[in-house]
């Protein structure tokens, strides 16, 4: 599997379009992501940007690990979330909501 294949697979796993990933990485359009997905090598700068945007390790993108591991920041956040019983109850309710209500909640959070 090439670097580009791993980038594409991780992007699709996260249900992101090339355009969405480009915006998360600070690019204006999808062409840069498209080039990365067709690449066999990437600059260190792009690897770091990709890993941050895709929330995975450099070792996964580079092919040194087969399974994508989440970043240390995500692991810490997951521990904090699972230790908060009230938050877990609210998240369980959120998961059951229809998509339009989820979108409304996310928009409210974005405006905080």
N, C-alpha and C positions, 0 to 999 in steps of 0.2 A: 504494500500500500504506500503511495507517495504522500508527501507532505500535503499536497493539494487535495488528495482523497480524504485525508484526516480532517482537514479544514472543512470540506464540503459535508462530510458525515456529521461532524459536530454541529455545524450550522443547521443542518436539517433536523438533527435530534432536538435542537432548541426551537424548532419551527420558525426560524428566521429566514427572511429573504436575503438575497445578496445586498439589496438596497438597505435593509435594516441593519445588517452587520456592518456595512460601510459607514452608516451614520454613527453606530456605536463606537467605531474606531476613529471617528473624526474626519472621514472622507465625505465628499459631496455626492458621489455616485457609486454605482455598483461595479464599474469597470475595474477598479483596483482589486476588489474581492474576486471578481471573475479571473483576473490574472493570477491571483494567489492560488485559486482552486485548480488552475491549470499548470501550476509551477511544480518543479521538482526540488527547488531550493528557495529559501526566503532570507531576507536580511534579518539580523537580530532584532532590529527595531520593529519590523513587522511581526515577527514571532511574538514579541512581548505584547504588542497591541492586540494581536489575535487572541492570545491566552487570556488577557484581561477581558476582552469582549465576549469570549466563548466560555469563560470561567473554567479553564482547564490548565493543566501544567505544560510547561515548555517541553518536558520529556515526552508527553503524548504527541504533541504537534510534530516534534522532531523524529518520532518513531522509536524512541528509546524505551517507551512503555506501550504495551498493547491496549490497556484500558485507560480511558481518560480519568484522571483524578481531579477532584475539585480543588480549587485554591484554598490556601490556609484560611483566608478571610471567610470563605463560604462555610468551611468546617466549623469555625468559631461561631458564626451566626446560627448555624443549624443547632449547635449545642445550646445556645442561649434560647432559641425558639422552643426546642423540645423541653427545656427545663421550666418554661413558663406555662403552667397549666391553663390559665385564663386565655392566653394567646392561642394555645392549641385548640381550645373549645371554639374560639372565634374562627380559626382557620378551617376547622371541620365544617362550620356553618357556611363559610365562604365557598368551599369546594362544591357544596350542594346547590349554590345559586345558579340561576340561568346566566348566560354570558353577558347579557345587557346590564344586569345588576353588578356583575364583576367589573365590567368596564367602567361603570359609574363609580364604584368604590376606588378603583385604581386612579381614576381621574381626580377624585377628591384627595387621595394621598399625594399625587403629583403636585397638587396645589398647596400643600402644607408648607 
